[in-house]
Amino acid sequence: MVAPVIGITSYARDGQELPCFSLPVGYVDCIVAAGGDPVILPPAMAEPVRVLDSIDGLVLSGGGDVAPAAYGGDHHETIYAVSEERDQFEFQLLRAALQRKDLPILCICRGLQVLNVVLGGSLHEHLPDVLGEAVPHRIPPRQTCRHQVRLDPTSRLAEIFRSLELEVLSWHHQGVERLGEGLRAVGWAEDGLIEAVEYRSHFWCLGVQWHPEMEQQDQRQHRLFSALVKAAQGRAGRKNDR
């Protein structure tokens, strides 16, 4: 069986003496463990759409905040690591990817927020200001934490995880405010924040607000990457037959 090529967007360029594009190894390791061949996609391509011909699946990774101007939001002192270069790269890449009906897409943390913004939705700039801190989504200043997520029993994610309740590793301070057009909320934290979405107009496009790639030993979280790679195998097989 052909191993599908999974493109993973990298973080924005960073560093003074030796600027670089980086990506936590968890994304790569999870794709490899699921049977895929990962390829890192830095936000420096003049025409990001061209890369879609070379991959069989796409992961939009986490990282810094989306610029508030992209969704009509306001500046907040907690907003960090904004990169216009990365925003524009991922916006173009995702818009084109959504037109490839056989290209599975997994959006993680910031990736879910990018998906929501591309589809016309908006974000809460800082969750504690809106929802309080009864459910921690990130421990100040920027530490991970855990909380429960409830899944829609009719969702693809409930089928993948084989459960309606999950404990997830959370590391974000922003989240969905107004849901983008065509998105369906399928997961919620106990404070009501949308934690997972599915895009109705695509055969396999999922977004989760937590970080499954940071829990490589959790077999239930690993099912998400296995499902992505499995969904990408059909596209890989058709490319190989040409």
C-alpha positions in Angstrom: 0.0 0.0 0.0 1.3 3.5 -0.9 2.2 5.7 2.0 0.3 9.0 1.6 2.3 12.2 1.8 1.0 14.5 4.5 1.9 18.2 4.4 2.2 19.9 7.8 2.4 23.7 8.0 5.3 25.0 10.0 5.5 27.8 12.5 6.4 31.3 11.4 10.0 32.3 10.9 11.7 33.1 14.1 15.1 33.9 15.5 17.6 36.7 15.3 21.0 35.3 14.5 19.8 32.3 12.6 16.1 32.7 11.6 14.4 29.4 11.0 11.0 27.7 10.3 10.3 25.2 13.1 7.7 22.6 14.0 7.3 20.5 17.1 8.3 16.9 16.4 5.0 15.5 17.7 3.3 16.4 14.4 5.9 14.5 12.4 6.1 11.5 14.7 2.3 11.1 14.8 2.1 11.0 11.0 5.0 8.5 10.7 3.4 6.3 13.4 0.1 6.3 11.5 1.9 5.2 8.3 2.2 8.5 6.4 5.2 10.4 5.0 5.3 13.9 6.5 6.5 16.9 4.6 6.9 20.3 6.4 5.4 23.3 4.6 7.1 26.6 5.5 5.1 29.8 4.9 7.6 31.1 2.4 6.2 29.8 -0.9 5.1 32.5 -3.4 2.3 30.2 -4.7 1.4 27.8 -1.9 -1.4 26.3 -4.0 1.1 24.4 -6.1 2.2 22.2 -3.2 -1.3 20.6 -3.1 -0.5 18.6 -6.2 2.3 16.9 -4.3 0.5 15.9 -1.1 -2.3 13.5 -0.1 -3.4 15.1 3.1 -2.9 18.4 5.0 -2.4 19.3 8.6 -2.6 22.9 9.8 -0.5 23.1 12.9 -0.7 25.2 16.0 1.4 28.2 16.9 1.0 32.0 17.3 -2.2 34.0 17.1 -4.1 35.0 13.9 -3.9 38.7 13.3 -7.2 40.3 14.7 -7.6 42.3 11.5 -8.3 39.1 9.6 -11.6 38.6 11.4 -12.5 42.1 12.4 -11.2 41.7 15.9 -9.5 44.0 18.3 -5.9 44.1 19.6 -5.4 42.5 23.0 -2.3 42.7 25.2 -2.1 38.8 25.3 -2.0 38.4 21.5 1.4 37.0 20.5 3.6 35.7 17.6 1.4 37.2 14.9 2.9 36.6 11.5 1.3 38.2 8.4 3.4 35.9 6.3 2.1 32.8 7.9 -1.5 34.0 8.0 -1.5 34.8 4.3 0.2 31.5 3.4 -2.2 29.4 5.4 -5.3 31.3 4.2 -4.3 30.8 0.6 -3.3 27.2 1.1 -6.5 26.3 3.0 -8.8 28.0 0.6 -7.3 26.0 -2.2 -7.3 22.8 -0.2 -11.0 23.1 0.6 -11.6 23.0 -3.2 -9.8 19.6 -3.4 -12.6 17.4 -2.4 -10.5 14.3 -2.0 -7.8 16.0 0.1 -8.3 15.3 3.8 -7.6 18.2 6.2 -6.9 18.2 9.9 -6.7 21.6 11.7 -5.1 21.7 15.1 -5.5 24.5 17.7 -4.4 27.6 15.6 -5.3 25.5 12.6 -9.0 25.3 13.7 -9.0 29.1 14.2 -7.5 29.6 10.7 -10.3 27.4 9.3 -12.9 29.4 11.1 -11.5 32.7 9.9 -11.1 31.6 6.3 -14.8 30.6 6.3 -15.9 34.0 7.6 -16.0 33.3 11.3 -14.5 35.3 14.2 -12.5 34.6 17.3 -12.5 35.6 21.0 -9.3 37.5 21.4 -8.8 36.3 25.0 -11.0 33.6 26.5 -10.7 34.5 30.2 -12.2 37.9 29.4 -15.3 36.2 27.9 -15.7 32.9 29.7 -13.9 33.4 32.9 -11.5 30.8 34.2 -13.8 28.0 35.5 -12.4 25.9 32.7 -8.7 26.5 32.1 -7.7 26.4 28.5 -4.1 27.6 29.2 -2.3 28.2 32.5 -0.7 31.7 32.6 1.5 32.8 31.1 1.6 30.0 28.5 1.5 26.5 30.0 -0.5 23.5 29.0 -3.4 22.1 31.0 -6.2 19.5 30.8 -10.0 19.7 30.6 -12.9 17.7 29.4 -14.5 17.9 26.0 -18.0 16.6 25.0 -18.5 15.3 21.5 -21.6 15.2 19.3 -22.6 11.5 19.1 -23.4 11.9 15.4 -20.0 13.4 14.6 -17.1 11.8 12.7 -14.9 12.6 15.7 -17.1 10.6 18.0 -16.7 7.7 15.6 -12.9 8.1 15.4 -12.4 8.4 19.2 -15.1 5.8 20.0 -16.2 8.0 22.9 -18.4 11.0 23.6 -16.2 12.3 26.4 -12.5 13.1 26.2 -9.8 14.6 28.5 -7.7 16.7 26.2 -4.4 18.6 26.4 -5.2 22.3 26.0 -2.8 25.2 25.2 -4.7 28.2 23.8 -6.1 31.5 25.0 -8.3 32.2 21.9 -11.3 30.3 20.5 -14.2 30.4 18.1 -16.7 33.3 18.7 -18.8 33.3 15.5 -18.8 30.0 13.6 -17.6 30.2 10.0 -20.0 29.4 7.1 -20.5 25.6 6.6 -18.8 24.6 9.8 -20.6 22.4 12.3 -19.7 22.5 16.0 -19.2 18.9 17.2 -17.2 19.3 20.4 -17.5 21.6 23.5 -15.7 22.3 26.7 -17.7 22.5 29.9 -17.8 26.3 29.6 -19.5 26.1 26.2 -16.5 26.9 24.1 -16.4 25.2 20.7 -13.6 22.7 20.8 -14.1 20.7 17.6 -15.7 21.4 14.2 -16.4 19.6 11.0 -16.8 21.2 7.6 -20.0 20.1 5.9 -19.0 20.8 2.3 -15.9 18.6 2.4 -15.5 14.8 2.6 -12.9 15.0 5.4 -12.1 18.3 7.1 -11.9 18.3 10.9 -10.7 20.8 13.4 -9.8 20.3 17.1 -8.8 23.1 19.5 -6.6 20.8 21.6 -3.2 19.3 20.9 -3.4 15.5 20.1 0.1 15.5 18.7 1.5 16.3 22.2 0.1 13.0 23.5 1.8 10.4 21.4 1.4 7.7 24.0 -2.4 8.1 24.2 -3.8 5.6 21.7 -7.2 7.3 21.6 -5.7 10.6 20.5 -3.5 8.7 18.0 -6.7 7.5 16.3 -7.1 11.0 14.8 -3.9 10.8 12.9 -4.6 7.2 11.8 -8.0 8.3 10.5 -6.3 11.2 8.5 -3.7 8.9 7.0 -6.4 6.3 6.1 -8.5 9.0 4.4 -5.4 10.2 2.4 -4.6 6.7 1.1 -7.3 6.8 -1.6 -5.8 10.0 -3.1 -2.3 8.5 -2.8 -3.4 5.3 -4.6 -5.1 7.3 -7.5 -1.9 9.4 -7.9 0.2 6.2 -8.0 -2.0 4.7 -10.8 -1.5 7.6 -13.2 
